[in-house]
Amino acid sequence: MDYQYQKGDETPGKVWLVSVIVGREIHRDAALELSELATSCGFQVAGLTEAKRDRPDPKTFLGSGKIEEIKSEALANGAKALIFDVALSPAQQRNIEKAVGLEVLDRTNLILEIFRQRAKTREGRLQVELARLTHLSTRLVRGWTHLERQRGGLSKTGGPGEKQIELDRRMIATRVKALREQLKKLERQRNTQRKSRQRGEVLTVALVGYTNAGKSTLFNRLTRGGVYAADQLFATLDTTARRCFGDVEVVLSDTVGFIRGLPHQLIEAFKSTLDEAAQADLLLHVVDSSTPAREEQMAEVNKVLEEIGAKDIPQLLVFNKIDLEGKSPFITCAEDGTPKAVGISAAIDLLKDAIRQIAEKEPEEPQETPDNEDWLAEFER
């Protein structure tokens, strides 16, 4: 059973969630985030089991006893599938499915499926398909009932005695190659558009942040755009660029939201889209200040930025939703007067002023971005 690729649009309906803490790595919002991910994917959450392991069990990740406990709870509550908040190996996923008799999705499967549902543009759909096929190529043994079939004869699709799994791998490799070629063409178009903006000496600003931090809503307010925004994880995937401000020319780009454990296949597939951040003059790092896990989320965003080569791009931290914490809007500047952090709620005048100041400032040699903790001080007051 390979839900995320083989079954298309069907969903098992009720699911049972399994949130796992491994070793000393604790994520305070893990259970809530897993529930939001499942709901965003269209599942109905029947319940949740929280588990802790010093190290993963090589066969079932949690051990046979815990798996039996989860099976009993899931079946008693009418769940049709299990969703684990960790990346499972193909063998672990297969063993768990055999033990519980239910379909099993891991965190990677779940995020890939959400991306499949959200992709709207041609480039977005191609990128998601590439990520899904790359992931599938490592897990072909799962759910394929025909793998022992042999295909012989003089067919062009395979030589005598060639196993079906080998044919499937070759078909996937051929499709992956075609997808990469199509995405390269689109990337060249994007680079041409970016160069035309650079020639016009326009400040390019990219919004980055943890998913559901409020980036798309903020983008719409700054540009009066019509980008889809909703209170759900990964509401938008496709990068959108708009000019904003009448007195100072700025091009603002909204990028895909980041999340803990973002599958490497997605980062690779969306590299050309995420390059909007790597090539920007300024990053607006939007932070949901109302969540207790904000510092962990900021660290995850910076981790992805480093992976895509954007860690040295100057950042303006934007603490969003500060009204939910009962705090007033603020702006914090570096010693040279450059804005470094802004706290906003309904009014965004301070943010506009900060961007305008940066846009009007003479370009200088890039400096190392200060640690986020330096700019958390004002927020914590």
N, C-alpha and C positions, 0 to 999 in steps of 0.2 A: 504493500500500500504506500504510494507516494502521493500524498494529497496535493502538495503545492504545485506539482506539474501535471500529474496524470488526470486529476479529476476536474480541472478547469474551474467552473463557477460554482460547483456544488459545495455546500458546507455541511458539516456533520450536525449543526444546530447547537445542542448543549455540549459544553466542554468543561472539563475539570482542570484547574490550574495547579501547577506544581512550582512553587518558588523555592529556590535552593541557595543556601549560603555555603560557600566552599572556603574552608580555612578561616582566615581572619578578615577576608574581604566582605564587608557589609555595606549594602546599599539600602539606605533608609526608606526609599520610595519603591523598592523592588516589587512588592506585592501589588501596590496600587498601579504602578506602571504596566505590569503584566496584564492586569485586568483591563486597563485602558487599551492596550494593544489588541487584546482579544475582542473587545467590544468594537474597536475601530475596524476590525476585519469582518465584522458581521456575526460573530459568535454570541451565544447566550451563555453567560458564566453560571455554572451550576454550583461551584464552590471552589475552595482553595486549600491546598495542603502546603505547609511550610516545613522545610527540611533543612538539616545542617549536616555537612560532612567535612571531616578534616581533609580528605582527598577523595576524588571520584572512584567508585567501584568500576573496574574495567568492563564488567559485563552489563550492568544495568544502571550505572552511575550512582544509585542510592542503596543498592543491596537488595536481595530478594525479600527480606522481611518488610522493608518500607514499601517496596513495590506492591506487595500483597495488601498492605494497609490502604494504599492509594486506590488499588483496584476495588476493594470493598466499598470505600466511600464514593468513588465515581459511579459504580454500578447502582448503588443504593439511591443515588440522586439523579439517575437517568442520563448520565453523561454518555456521549457517543465517541468522545475523543479526549486525549490528554494533551495538554500543552505545557512543556517544560521551559523554564526561564533560563536555560543554559543551552549551549551548543552540544548536541549529542553526536557521537560517532555513528556511522552507519550500522555497526554491529550492536551498539547500545540501543539504538532506536529499534532495530529488528528484534532484539531480545526482549525489550519491554513490551512491544506489540504482541509477541508470542505469549508472554506471561499474563497479560491483562485481557487479551482478546479485543482490544480497542485500538483505534488509530492513534498514532503518536506524532505530534509536531514538536519541534524544538524552536528555540528563539529565532534561529536563522530562517527556518521554514516560514514562521509567522510573519517576520518582517518582509521577506521576499513576496509573500502573498499580498500583504498590504500595499507594497509598491506596485504590484501587478494591477491591483484594483484602482489605484490612484493615478497611474500614468495616463495622461490625456494627449499629449503631443506625439508626433511621430518619433522624435528623438527620444522622448521619455519611454515610449513603448519598446523601442529598439534596445535601450540601455537596460531595461528591466529584463527583457528576454535574454540578453547576453548574460546577465548575472544569474538568472535562473538555470540556464543551460550549463554554465560553468559549474554551478553547484550540483546540478544533476549528474554531470559527467563523473563525479567522484562517488556517486551513490547508486549506480545502475543496478546493483544486485538487489536493491530493495523493491519488492512488489512486482518483479518481472516473472511471470509464470511460464514464459516461453524460452528461458535461457538455455535449456538443455537441447532445444531443437537444433538440428544441423541443416544447413542449406547447401546443396550440392549442385552439380550441373555446370553449364557454361554461362550462367547468368552474369551480367555485368555487376550485379549487386554483391557478389561474393564468390569466392572460389570453392572448390569441393571441400566439404567438411568444415567450412567456416561457421563458427558459432554465431547465433543471433546477437549476442551481447557485443561481439566485435563489429558487426554491421551497425548496430545502434550507436556505438562509440564513434564510428566513422561518420555516420550521418550527423551527429551532434557537432563533431569537429568541423565538418563542411559548413554547417549553418553558422557556427561561431565565427568562422573566417569571413563569411559573407556579411554578418552583422558588424564585425570590426571594420570592414571596408566601407560600409554605409555610414558608420559613425565617424570615420575619418573625414569623409566628404562634408558632413555636417559640422565637424570641428573646424575645417578650413573656412567654411562660411562664417562661423562664429569669430574666428581669429580676424577675418577681414573686417567684420563689423567693429571689433574691439580696436583695431588699428586706426580706423577712421575716427573713433572717439578720442584716441590718444593724440592724433594729429591736431585735433581741435582744442587741445589743452584743457579738456574738461575733467574735473575731478570725478573719478569713478569710485563709487561706494557700494560695498556688498554687505547685505544683512546676513549674519550668521547667528546660529544659536541652537540650543536644544529644541527638539520638536515640541510644539505647543507652547513656546515661550511668548508668542504674540507677534512673530516677525511679519506675517502677511498682513495682519491688521494694521501694524505700524507702517508697513510699506504703503498700504492704501491711503492712510492718513497723510503721509508725507507727499505722495504723488497724486492723490485723488484718483488712484487707479481702481480697477475692478477685479483684482486678484481674489480668487476664492479663499475665504477665511472661515474657519469653524473651530469650535472647541473640541478638537480631536487630534490624535497623533497623526502626523504626516498628511494633513489636509491638502497640501499642495506639494508637488514634486518638481514641477517644471520651472526653470529659471525665467524670470521676467525682468526686463530692464525698462526704466522710464526716466525721463528728465524731470527734475523738480526744481523749485525755486525760480522766481522770475528775475531776481537781481544777480544771483550767482549761479553759474551753470554747473549742475551736478547731475550725474547719471547714477541712479540707484538701482541695484539688482537684488532681487529676492531669491535666495537659494534654498535647496532642500534642507530640512531640519536634521540635526544630528541626534544620535541616541546611543546609550551605552550598548556595547556589543554590536555596533553597526557592522553587518557582514562585510568582510573584505571584498567579496565579489561585487557588492554594490558600490563600494568606494572605487574599485577599478573601473566598473562599467560606467559610473557617473563622473569619471575623471574630467572629461571635457566640460561638463556642466559645472562641476565644482571648481574648475579652473577660473571661473569668474571671480571666485574669492582669492585665488592665488595671484591673479593679475590685477586686483583692485589697488587703488591708492590708499584706501581706508576701509577697515572692517568695522561695522556696527555690530558688536557682540551683544545680542539681546538676551537678557537674563530674566527669568520669572522670579522676581524677588519674593513672591508669596510662598514659594515652596521651601521646606526645610532642607531639601537636597540641592539647593542652588549652587553651593561650592563644588559638589561632586559633578553636577551637570556642566559647570564652567570648565572643569578639568577635562571632561569627556570631549567637549567642543574643541578645546586647545589640542587635545591628543589627535583628533581628526585633522585639524588645521596643520599640524606638524606633518602628518602623513601625506597631505596633498601639497606640501611645500609652501604653506601660507603662514607659518608661525612667526615670520619676521615682518609681516605687514602690520603697520600701525593700527591699533585698536582703540575704539571709543566704546567703553562699556556702557550699556544702556540698561539700567535696572528698571524693568517694566512692572506695572501693577503695584507700585509702592503704597497706593492708597489702601490696599488690602491689609497692609501692615501698620496702618495709621501713621505713615510718615509723610513729610512734606517734600515737594520737588527740590532737587539740589543739583549743583554742578561742581565738580572738582577739577582743578587744573594742575598741570605740572609747574615746575619752577619758572619755565619760560612763558607761562600763560596759556599753553596749549590745553584745551579741554581733554580730559582723560576718562571721566565718568560722569554720567547724568542719571538722575533718578526722576522718572516720569510716571504719570497716571493718565488722567483724561486729557490734560493740557500737554502739548508737546512743543511749546514755544522755546523752552530751554534747549531741547534737542536741536531744533532748527538753528538756534543761535550758535550752538557748538559746532554744527556742521559748517555753518557759514564762516565761522572764525577759522576753521581748519582749511576751508577752500580758499580763503583770501590770504592765508599765510604763505610766505615764500617757501618753495620746496627746499628741504635740507637733506643732508646725508641721513639715510635710514638708521635709526637707533634701535637697540634691543628693547622689545616691549617689556615694560615692568611687570612684575608679578601681580596677578589679580588681587592678591591680599592687600596690596598698597592702596587699592581703590575701594576695598570693602569697608575700610575704616569709617568713611563718611556714612555709608549705608547703615552700619551697625549702631550709629549714635541714636 
